[in-house]
Amino acid sequence: AGRKKFMQYIRYGTVILSLFQAMGITYGIEVMRSPSGLPVVNHPGLSFMVISVIALTAGTVFVMWIGEEISEHGIGNGISLIIFAGIVAAIPAAFINALKMVRLGELNIMLLILIVAMMILVIGFIVFVESAQRRIPVQYAKKMVGRKLYSGQSSYLPLKVNTPGVIPPIFAMSILLFPTTIANFIKIPIFEGISRYLNPAGVLYNAIYVILIFFFAFFYTAITFKVDNVADDLRKYGGNIPGIKPGKSTATYIDRILNRVTFIGAIYVSLVCLLPTILINQIHVPFYFGGTGLLIVVVVAMDTIVQIQSHLLYRNYDSLLKKASKK
């Protein structure tokens, strides 16, 4: 219920944000001029503004609907897959552009090799951390089935280091872009000042970005991972954590460990999102390379592969059951 309500708020927020961004984009197109000095829009005004804003907002809602349909009826997270496709589609053009810059002497070949090596290291680090788990041991009680006594089994409760995935950086970036969007549309001094201070290469932008990543990491984890439900399920199926009382004590114990793991995960996401960008700014690379894009690509790819494997395993298992029933 909490997740559904959260997603409903996300839909409303997406529509509101897309309205403001559509206004900013439309205004930017209206004031834009060609190299010869002629306006890009022949008939600017209220009608052009209204039609453009409606079209852009409707397009955003349509893409959001497609994402939700993919999540419900397909494999993987729909919105994340759409963002993933957009990032991956731009990689060949960026690579070709980098090679052109090397050929023209605008980019040192050794610097390009250094960037590629950095990307490989960051990808390896992401894969390593995304595969990491904090396993809480679980012991199941002995069961009597008929006249036979089955001994208790040992298992574990896996907690991912990065439980919220790519949600925190995506939400954080959307919020940070909001003042800039308003400043482009409405020439109010306060918003223009905020927009100037929120420079992606500046300290203030990066500091707020990290704070928002931490906030959304804890917020999203609290909504999607209900420790009380997990503790109740363990008690129903006769499982308990060694040395911890079932019920409220188990929920408190899991919540404490989950908070620690989420804190470590938020640090990891912040490092991956900021460190490559800071290093690239320091060595003055003439094109953008960000850790956020890499994080989204790797995490979405890993999650999708896991879901595909689970789906194939389920289909194979289902076919085996059907064959066994026919025999």
ChimeraX attribute file (.defattr): number of C-alpha atoms within 10 A of each C-alpha:
attribute: neighborCount
match mode: 1-to-1
recipient: residues
	/A:1	8
	/A:2	11
	/A:3	13
	/A:4	11
	/A:5	11
	/A:6	13
	/A:7	12
	/A:8	12
	/A:9	11
	/A:10	13
	/A:11	15
	/A:12	11
	/A:13	12
	/A:14	16
	/A:15	16
	/A:16	13
	/A:17	19
	/A:18	22
	/A:19	18
	/A:20	19
	/A:21	22
	/A:22	23
	/A:23	24
	/A:24	20
	/A:25	18
	/A:26	23
	/A:27	20
	/A:28	13
	/A:29	15
	/A:30	18
	/A:31	11
	/A:32	14
	/A:33	13
	/A:34	9
	/A:35	8
	/A:36	6
	/A:37	8
	/A:38	10
	/A:39	15
	/A:40	14
	/A:41	15
	/A:42	9
	/A:43	10
	/A:44	15
	/A:45	11
	/A:46	9
	/A:47	10
	/A:48	15
	/A:49	18
	/A:50	13
	/A:51	11
	/A:52	17
	/A:53	22
	/A:54	15
	/A:55	13
	/A:56	18
	/A:57	21
	/A:58	15
	/A:59	13
	/A:60	17
	/A:61	16
	/A:62	12
	/A:63	15
	/A:64	18
	/A:65	15
	/A:66	15
	/A:67	20
	/A:68	15
	/A:69	14
	/A:70	17
	/A:71	16
	/A:72	12
	/A:73	9
	/A:74	12
	/A:75	16
	/A:76	21
	/A:77	18
	/A:78	22
	/A:79	18
	/A:80	22
	/A:81	20
	/A:82	16
	/A:83	17
	/A:84	20
	/A:85	12
	/A:86	13
	/A:87	14
	/A:88	14
	/A:89	11
	/A:90	10
	/A:91	11
	/A:92	10
	/A:93	11
	/A:94	14
	/A:95	12
	/A:96	11
	/A:97	13
	/A:98	19
	/A:99	16
	/A:100	13
	/A:101	17
	/A:102	16
	/A:103	12
	/A:104	10
	/A:105	10
	/A:106	13
	/A:107	17
	/A:108	15
	/A:109	15
	/A:110	10
	/A:111	13
	/A:112	17
	/A:113	11
	/A:114	12
	/A:115	17
	/A:116	12
	/A:117	12
	/A:118	14
	/A:119	17
	/A:120	13
	/A:121	12
	/A:122	20
	/A:123	18
	/A:124	13
	/A:125	13
	/A:126	19
	/A:127	15
	/A:128	10
	/A:129	15
	/A:130	21
	/A:131	12
	/A:132	14
	/A:133	15
	/A:134	14
	/A:135	13
	/A:136	15
	/A:137	13
	/A:138	17
	/A:139	16
	/A:140	18
	/A:141	14
	/A:142	13
	/A:143	13
	/A:144	9
	/A:145	8
	/A:146	6
	/A:147	6
	/A:148	8
	/A:149	10
	/A:150	11
	/A:151	11
	/A:152	13
	/A:153	12
	/A:154	13
	/A:155	15
	/A:156	12
	/A:157	15
	/A:158	12
	/A:159	18
	/A:160	19
	/A:161	22
	/A:162	24
	/A:163	21
	/A:164	21
	/A:165	23
	/A:166	21
	/A:167	15
	/A:168	23
	/A:169	25
	/A:170	17
	/A:171	15
	/A:172	19
	/A:173	16
	/A:174	12
	/A:175	14
	/A:176	19
	/A:177	15
	/A:178	16
	/A:179	19
	/A:180	21
	/A:181	21
	/A:182	19
	/A:183	19
	/A:184	20
	/A:185	18
	/A:186	14
	/A:187	10
	/A:188	11
	/A:189	10
	/A:190	11
	/A:191	19
	/A:192	18
	/A:193	13
	/A:194	13
	/A:195	20
	/A:196	14
	/A:197	14
	/A:198	20
	/A:199	14
	/A:200	16
	/A:201	13
	/A:202	12
	/A:203	12
	/A:204	12
	/A:205	16
	/A:206	19
	/A:207	13
	/A:208	15
	/A:209	24
	/A:210	20
	/A:211	14
	/A:212	20
	/A:213	25
	/A:214	22
	/A:215	14
	/A:216	19
	/A:217	25
	/A:218	19
	/A:219	13
	/A:220	17
	/A:221	17
	/A:222	18
	/A:223	16
	/A:224	15
	/A:225	16
	/A:226	14
	/A:227	20
	/A:228	17
	/A:229	12
	/A:230	16
	/A:231	22
	/A:232	17
	/A:233	14
	/A:234	20
	/A:235	17
	/A:236	12
	/A:237	10
	/A:238	16
	/A:239	21
	/A:240	23
	/A:241	23
	/A:242	13
	/A:243	7
	/A:244	13
	/A:245	13
	/A:246	18
	/A:247	18
	/A:248	14
	/A:249	14
	/A:250	23
	/A:251	19
	/A:252	15
	/A:253	16
	/A:254	20
	/A:255	17
	/A:256	13
	/A:257	15
	/A:258	22
	/A:259	15
	/A:260	12
	/A:261	18
	/A:262	23
	/A:263	17
	/A:264	15
	/A:265	23
	/A:266	28
	/A:267	15
	/A:268	17
	/A:269	25
	/A:270	23
	/A:271	16
	/A:272	21
	/A:273	23
	/A:274	19
	/A:275	14
	/A:276	20
	/A:277	19
	/A:278	17
	/A:279	15
	/A:280	16
	/A:281	15
	/A:282	9
	/A:283	9
	/A:284	10
	/A:285	17
	/A:286	12
	/A:287	13
	/A:288	10
	/A:289	17
	/A:290	18
	/A:291	21
	/A:292	20
	/A:293	19
	/A:294	22
	/A:295	23
	/A:296	22
	/A:297	21
	/A:298	19
	/A:299	21
	/A:300	21
	/A:301	16
	/A:302	16
	/A:303	16
	/A:304	17
	/A:305	14
	/A:306	14
	/A:307	15
	/A:308	15
	/A:309	12
	/A:310	12
	/A:311	13
	/A:312	12
	/A:313	12
	/A:314	12
	/A:315	12
	/A:316	12
	/A:317	12
	/A:318	12
	/A:319	12
	/A:320	11
	/A:321	11
	/A:322	11
	/A:323	10
	/A:324	9
	/A:325	8
	/A:326	6
	/A:327	5
